[in-house]
Amino acid sequence: MKKFGLLLVGGIAAIVLLANLGPMIGLAISLVILYFAFKKFMRSETTSGKIGWAIIGLIALCASVSNVPSIIGLIAIWVLYVVYKQWNDNKSVDKEPEDPFTSFEKQWKELKQFD
């Protein structure tokens, strides 16, 4: 039953990720343009250069702000990662016996080896 829940949550997260893939790419591109516009603005020495890079930066900032809902896609990526880890974690669980005397005998054998 737990696998079914993980599969369901993973499927929903994958659909959300695919729905927000375009805005995520737009956000990444606009942030890269904003970064380079800021770097060029800081290096520019002329007033016209600073005004030009400031205008480009403001346009990129507006594009970035309009793509902020794509952060839901980033959350979907995180959910997919958690589902993947939980799915693989269930396979590698080795349970210790619950009988305390079995554990005691195992530890006693380990202590005897050191003598």
C-alpha positions as CSV (number, residue, x, y, z in Angstrom):
1,M,0.0,0.0,0.0
2,K,2.9,2.3,0.8
3,K,4.3,1.8,-2.7
4,F,1.0,2.7,-4.3
5,G,1.0,6.0,-2.3
6,L,4.5,6.8,-3.4
7,L,3.6,6.0,-7.0
8,L,0.6,8.3,-6.8
9,V,2.5,11.2,-5.2
10,G,5.3,10.7,-7.7
11,G,2.9,10.7,-10.6
12,I,1.2,13.9,-9.4
13,A,4.6,15.6,-8.9
14,A,5.7,14.5,-12.4
15,I,2.6,16.0,-13.9
16,V,3.1,19.3,-12.0
17,L,6.8,19.4,-13.1
18,L,5.9,18.9,-16.7
19,A,3.2,21.6,-16.5
20,N,5.7,24.1,-15.1
21,L,8.7,23.1,-17.2
22,G,8.2,26.1,-19.7
23,P,8.0,28.7,-17.0
24,M,11.0,27.2,-15.2
25,I,13.1,27.5,-18.3
26,G,11.8,31.1,-18.8
27,L,12.7,31.9,-15.2
28,A,16.2,30.5,-15.6
29,I,16.8,32.4,-18.8
30,S,15.5,35.7,-17.4
31,L,17.6,35.3,-14.3
32,V,20.8,34.7,-16.4
33,I,20.0,37.8,-18.4
34,L,19.4,39.8,-15.2
35,Y,22.7,38.6,-13.8
36,F,24.7,39.6,-16.9
37,A,22.9,43.0,-17.2
38,F,23.8,43.7,-13.5
39,K,27.5,42.7,-14.2
40,K,27.6,45.0,-17.3
41,F,25.8,47.8,-15.4
42,M,28.5,47.7,-12.7
43,R,31.4,47.7,-15.2
44,S,29.9,50.4,-17.4
45,E,31.6,53.8,-17.2
46,T,29.3,55.9,-19.4
47,T,25.9,57.2,-18.3
48,S,24.3,56.0,-21.5
49,G,25.7,52.5,-21.0
50,K,24.4,52.5,-17.4
51,I,21.0,53.6,-18.6
52,G,20.9,50.9,-21.3
53,W,22.0,48.1,-19.0
54,A,19.5,49.3,-16.4
55,I,16.6,49.1,-18.9
56,I,17.7,45.6,-20.0
57,G,17.9,44.6,-16.3
58,L,14.5,46.0,-15.5
59,I,13.0,44.1,-18.5
60,A,14.7,40.9,-17.3
61,L,13.5,41.6,-13.7
62,C,9.9,41.9,-14.9
63,A,10.3,38.6,-16.9
64,S,11.7,36.9,-13.8
65,V,8.8,38.2,-11.5
66,S,6.2,36.9,-14.0
67,N,7.8,33.4,-13.9
68,V,7.8,33.1,-10.1
69,P,4.9,30.6,-10.0
70,S,7.4,28.2,-11.6
71,I,8.8,27.7,-8.2
72,I,6.0,25.1,-7.8
73,G,7.9,23.1,-10.4
74,L,11.0,23.3,-8.2
75,I,8.9,21.9,-5.3
76,A,7.7,19.1,-7.6
77,I,11.4,18.2,-8.3
78,W,12.0,18.0,-4.6
79,V,8.9,15.8,-4.0
80,L,10.1,13.5,-6.8
81,Y,13.5,13.3,-5.2
82,V,12.0,12.4,-1.8
83,V,9.7,9.8,-3.4
84,Y,12.7,8.3,-5.2
85,K,14.7,8.1,-1.9
86,Q,11.7,6.5,-0.1
87,W,11.1,4.0,-2.8
88,N,14.8,2.8,-2.7
89,D,15.0,3.0,1.1
90,N,12.3,0.4,1.5
91,K,14.3,-2.2,-0.4
92,S,17.5,-1.9,1.7
93,V,16.0,-2.2,5.1
94,D,17.5,-5.1,7.1
95,K,15.6,-5.7,10.3
96,E,17.4,-6.9,13.4
97,P,15.7,-9.8,15.3
98,E,13.5,-8.5,18.0
99,D,14.5,-11.2,20.5
100,P,16.9,-9.4,23.0
101,F,18.7,-12.7,23.8
102,T,19.6,-13.2,20.1
103,S,21.1,-9.8,20.1
104,F,22.9,-10.5,23.3
105,E,24.4,-13.8,22.0
106,K,25.6,-12.0,18.8
107,Q,27.3,-9.3,20.9
108,W,28.8,-11.9,23.2
109,K,30.4,-13.6,20.2
110,E,31.8,-10.3,19.0
111,L,33.3,-9.7,22.4
112,K,34.8,-13.2,22.5
113,Q,36.6,-12.5,19.2
114,F,38.6,-9.7,20.7
115,D,40.1,-11.9,23.5
